[in-house]
Amino acid sequence: MSDPVRLEVDGDGVARLLLNSPETSNGMDVPFLQALHAAILRVHGDPRVRAVVLSGAGKNFCAGGNVKVFASKGDQLPDYLREATAWLQIAVASLTQLNVPVVSAVHGFAAGGGGFGLVCASDFVIAADTAKFMSGAVRVGMAPDAGVSVTLTQLVGLRRAMHILLTNPVLDAAEALDIGLLTKVVPAVDLETEALTCARQFTDTAPKAIGATKRLLWGGIGATLADRLPEEARTVSELSGTADSREGLAAVIERRAPKFRGE
């Protein structure tokens, strides 16, 4: 059997993270989620990586949980879902904690805690104009997971999040863009190119500054202004001592493009 998640790093420092179970619409079970988490950890430990492009093989980005596996568990399903949810939470948290931007390239359906949750946990979401988005949890007697109860509200506001999670509309790409769930919608034929273009804009930027800014933004969810001001001040002071910061200032003074080295 092929690996449920594949990882490749290209010469530009872009990690291609592929959900690779097209026969199940990239439906997630425990082995799939363990493989996803392991791939994210490899990205974290690879100093070459400057951005991640997350995509799905087959007709759909990710349709959520692997319902056939879930149904096969019978009375053991609560215990199995407890383990699966734990791995999903770890994977989602790991994506938000990566020091590099995560760009999701979405086609087909992004549904359930798996697909919809990964979209909400990404830093940028480029969607094909044919893509569809749905929570789907309460429709099958479940509740949202993957942090969606927090991230979706942060992205679209409480009223819209309540509507999406309780009534389960299928959002098309234009609707999802309009409410702030997506970064950009493109023709389906251009999806891969546009996602890579988005990722490659970070290959020449200062990686420590990018990582620190991403941490500040994700860490600010649920925090007060008073909580974050000291953290911002600490981060800015720390970055000012890096070689990249000195290079950035010199480039402005000398009116040239900076050459960042991640130092």
N, C-alpha and C positions, 0 to 999 in steps of 0.2 A: 504494500500500500504506500502511496505517496505521503509525504509529510503534510499534516493538516495545516501547518503554517510554514511558509518559506521566507527566508531572509537573504537578500543580496545587497551588497554595498557597491555602488558604481564609482568610477574614477573621480567624480565630482563631490564625493562625500555624501551622496543621497542614499539612504537605506530604503530599499524596496521591501516592504513588509506585506506579504500576500496571504490572505485567508484562502486556503487551498483545499476546500472540500466542496467542490461545485455540485456534486451529486446530492448534497443535502442543503443546497443554497447557503453553504457555509454555516449550517446550524451548529450550535455550540454544545458540546458535552464536556465532561471532565478532562479527558485526554486532549481535546482541542484547546481548552482554556489553559491547561498546563503548558502546552506547546507555545501558545501566544505569549504567556508570561515569560517563558524561557527566551523567546526571541527578543522581547523588549529588553530583558536584562543584557542580552548580547549587544544590543544597540547601546545601552548605557555604558558598557565597558569598552566600546570601540572608539578611540580618539579620532578616527577618521571622519566619523559621522557628523554632518552639519544640519541635516534635516531628515525627516522620515516621510515617505509616501505610503499610506495604508490603503490597500485596495482589496477587492474580492474577486476570485476566479469564478467563471461561469456566468449565469444570467443575473445573479443578484449579489450585491455587496455583502449582506448578511441578513438572513431571515429570522434571527433570534436563536432560541434554543433548539436543540435537536429533538423534536417532538416524538419521533419514533423511539429514541433511546429513553426519553422520559416515560413514555407509556409502558415500556417493557419493564420498568422497575416496580410496578404494582404498589404494594403496601410499603415498599422501601423508598418510594419516591421522595418523601420529605427529607430523609437522611441524605439521599443523593443530591437533591437540590440545595441542601445546606452546604454540601461540599462544592458543588458547581458555582453557587453564588459567591462563596468565599474566594474561589479562583478568579471569577469575573471581577469582583471588587479589587483584588490585588492587581489584576491586569490593567484595569481602568486607572487606578491610582498611579500605577507605574508610568502610564502614558502621560498623565498630567505632570508627573515629577521628572520626566526626562528633561535634560538641559537643552534639548534641541526642539524646534517646532515640529509638530505632527500635522501633516496634510492628509486628510482623508479624501480619496477619489471615489465618489459614490455613483453607482449605476444600479438599475433595477430597484429592488426593495432594500431599505434599511429599516428593519423592524425589530420589535422586542428589545429586551435588555441588552442583547448582543449587538444588533445592528444600530438601533436607535441610540443605545447607550454609548457606543463608540463614537458616533457622530457628535453627541453632546460633549464628549471628553476630548475632542480634537481641537487643535489650535486654529486650523483653517479647514474649511470643508468646501471642496469643489465638486459640484454635482452635475451629472448629465441632465439635459432638459427633460429626459424621460424618466428620471428617478422618482421613487415614491417613498414616503416616510410615514411610519405608524408605530405607536407604542404597543397596543394590542394586549397589554397585561390583563386589565380587568375583563376583557372579552372572554378570557379563558379562566376567570376566577382567580387571577393572580394579582400581584401588585408590582409596580415598577421597581427595577433594581439598577445596578451599575451606576448608582449615584444620580440617576435621572431626576429624582424628586428635588435635588438641589440644582444640578447643572441646567436642566431645562428651564426652571423658574428664573435662573440668572440670565439665561439667553433671551427668553421671550416674555418674561413677566408672569406674575401669579395667575391672572385671569386667563391668559392664553394657555398656560401650562395646565391649569385645572381643566379647561375644555379639551385639550389634547389627550390628557391622561385618563379622564373619566368617560369621554364619549368616543374615543378611538377613531377620529377621522383619518382617512388616507390623504395625506398632504402631497400635492404634486410639487415639483421643484420650484415653480414660480411662487406658490403659496409659502413654501418653507423659506425661500429667500426673503419674501416680503415681511415675515414676522421675525427675522433675525436668526434663524436656525443655521443658515448657510452663509458662506463668504461670497460665492460666485456660482452662477449657472452657465453652462456652456453646451454647445451641441455635443451629442454623445460621441461623435467621431473625434472630437477634440479633447475628450476628457483626460486621457493619459498625458498628452502634451501639456495641457494647461496645469495639471497637478504637478508635473515635473518642473515647469517654469516657476510655479509658486515656490516649490522647495529649493530650487537652485538660486533663488535670490539671496539665500542665506549662506552660500558657499564662500563668499568673500567678506561677510560681515564679522564683527567681533563676537566670537562664540560665548565668551564669559558674560558679556553684556546681554546678549540674547537670552542666555540661560537664566541670568539673574532677573531680567524683566519678566520672563515667563513665570518664574517662581513667585514673584511679587503679585502678578495678576491672579494666578490660581490660588495663592495663599490668602488673597484678599476676599475671597468668597465667604460671606458670613461674618467677616471681621468689621470692626468699626474703624473710622478714620483715625481715631486716637491709637488704635492697635497698630495700624500700618505705618504711620509716620515715622516712628523710630526704626522700623525695619527698612523703610526706604532710605533713611539717612545712613544707616549702617551699610547698606548695599552700595550706595553711591560712593561713600568714602572708601570702601574696599576696592571697588572697580577703578577708582582714580589712581590707585597704586600699580595698576597693571601696565605692561608694555603696550597693549592695544590702546589703552586710554591715552597714553603719551603720543602714540602714533596718530591717533585720531585728531588730537589737538594740533600736532605739527602739520598734518595734512590740511586742516582748515587754514592755518596761518600761511602755509606755502601754496595754497590754492591748487591742490592736487588730490587725486583719489588715494584714500588710505590703503595700506597693505597690512591687513590684520593677520596675526599668526597664532592667535589663541593663547597668548602669554600675558 
